[in-house]
Amino acid sequence: MEKGNLTRIEYTMGFGKANLLAFLISIPIGLVLILAFIYIWSLEVFRAGESEFSKHWLLYVLSGIVIHELIHGIVLASYTKNGIQSIRFGIKWLTPYCHCKEPLQVGDYKIGTAMPIIILGILPSLLAILIGNGVLFCFGILFTWGGAGDLIILYMLRKLDNEIVISDHPSKIGFFREVELEDVADYKPESV
């Protein structure tokens, strides 16, 4: 789509490839964390936490999903001119999402993308490993795995300078970048 001297380049990934990458990213991270927890606290402590977690798993999952998307929205809104009015929440193919309607610098977009996995996944997992809380650990692992899609976005952003301005894609996994028309002739799509 052209706008004056600018054109949009789409950086997106298909759902099949994204799901495969999410699986490949999630399993090693989860295994390392689970092995660390079991090594420090024992398999029995892990299983007890898992058993207790399973009693209320639906509550944990639903509340965690809502909080995950709210974290995206609040952080992204803090970088926009119109605040929360620039954020849209929804559900597509049974998958909740948060979409930012304003362009953002890559560095800000990275922070907004990473915060839910840090707050709901990695920090609870590490805290649980430190204190030996199996329920908190299961929650952290679940939302570390649940943030795999966000890790894919961060992977897609890895080669872009933090000052570059991009736009969140409204319906696909990815984003747009506006470039000068003369730069498009030299553009070679990179496999993500």
N, C-alpha and C positions, 0 to 999 in steps of 0.2 A: 504494500500500500504506500503510495507516494504522497508526500506533503511538501510542495515547493522543491527545495534542493535536497530534501531528506527522503529516505526510503526506510521501511522497517524490515529488519531481518528477524526471522522467528527462530528462537532457540527452544525447541520442544523435544519431548521424548514420548514415544508411544506407551500406552499402558502396559502392554506385554513386556517390553524391555524394562520399563520402570519397575514392574513387579519382580522380574528376575533379578535386577540389580538390588532391589530392596531386600530380597531374600539372601542374596550373596553378601550383602553388607551386614545384615542383622545377625545371622547365625554366628559368625566369628566373634562379634562384639559380645553377644549374649553368652557364648561359651566361655570366653575369658572371664567375664564378670561372675558367672555361675561357679566356675572352677575356683576363682579367688574366694568367693563366699564359703564354699564347701571346705576349702583348704583351711581357712581361718576358723570357721565355726562348726563344721561337720555336716555330713549329709543329713543327719537326724534333725538338726536345727533348720536346715533348708526345707526338708519335707514337712516339718511342723508348720513353718511359715506358709508354704504352698497350700497345705490343707486349710489353714485358717483363712488365707486369701480366697480360696475357692468358695468359701461360704458366702462371700459378698462380692464375687467377681463382677457381676453385672453392674452393681452400684459403682465399683471402682472404674470399670470401663467407661460407662456412660458419663460419669462426672469428669473423668480424665480427658475424654474426647472434647467435652464442652470447654474445659479449662485450657486444653491445648490450643484450640482455635481462638479463644479469647486472648491468650498470651500473644499469638500471632497478631491479632487485631490491635491490641493495645500498643504493642511495640512498634508495629508499622505505622499506626496512626500518629505516634509521637514524632515521626519524621515527615509528615505531610503538612501541607498548608491548611487543609480543611479538617484535620483531626479525624475523629471517628466517622465523620460523614463520608470520608474517602474509603471506608472499609465496608465490604459486603460479605456477609456470611451466608452459607447455603449448604445444600446437600445435593450431590450429583452421583448417580449410580451407587447409592447408599454410602457414599463417602462424604463426610463433612469437609467443608473448605472455608478458607478465608481469602478474599481477593482484595488487593489494594488497587483502587481505581486511579491513583496518581502515580506518575513516574517517580522513581527513587534512585538515588545513587546506589551502586552495587554494594558498597560497604554497609549502608543502612539496611538494604534488602537482606544481606547475609545475616545481620544481627536479628532482624525480625524472623528470619527463617530458622535460625539456630536456637533461639531462646526456649521454645517449648521442650525440645529434646534435652536441653541442659537442665531446665527447672523441673520437669516432670520425670525425666529418664535418668540422666547421668548423675546428677546430684543426689537424688534419693537412693540410687544403687550404691554409690560410694559411701553415703552416710550409713546405709544399712550394713554394708561390709564392716564399717568401723564399729558399729554398736551391736551387730548381731541380730538385727530385727528382720526376720524372714518375710513378714507381711509387707513391710516397706520395700524390701528387696524385690519381691515379686512385682509390686507396683512399678518400681523403677525399671525393671527389666522389660515389663510389658510396654512402657512408654518410651523406652530406648528403641525397642523394635518398632513401635508405632511411629517413631520419628524417622524411620528409614527413608520415607519419601522426601522429607526435608533434607536429609543427607544427600540425596540424589540431586536436589536443586543446588546445594552447596557445591557438589562436584561439578555441575554444569557451569557454575560461576567462577570456578577456580582460576581460569586464565584471563579474566577481565579485571582491569584496574578498578579499585574501589571508587574512583571518582566518576566513572562512566555512568550515564543515566540509562536506566532500563525501565520497562513497563511490565508488570505482572500480566501473564497471559490469562484472559478471563475464563477459558474453558479447557485448557490443556495443561499438562505438566511442563512448565517452563515460563519463558518471558520473551519480550521483544527488545531489540536494540535499534535505535534510529542511527543511521549513518549517512554521510554525504553521498550523493548519487555517484560521484566520480570514484568513490572507494568501493562501490558495489562491483565494478568490473573486475577488481582484484580479489573480491571475496570468494573464498573457497569454503564451502560448508565443512565444518569439522564434525567428525563422528563423535557423539557424546556417549 
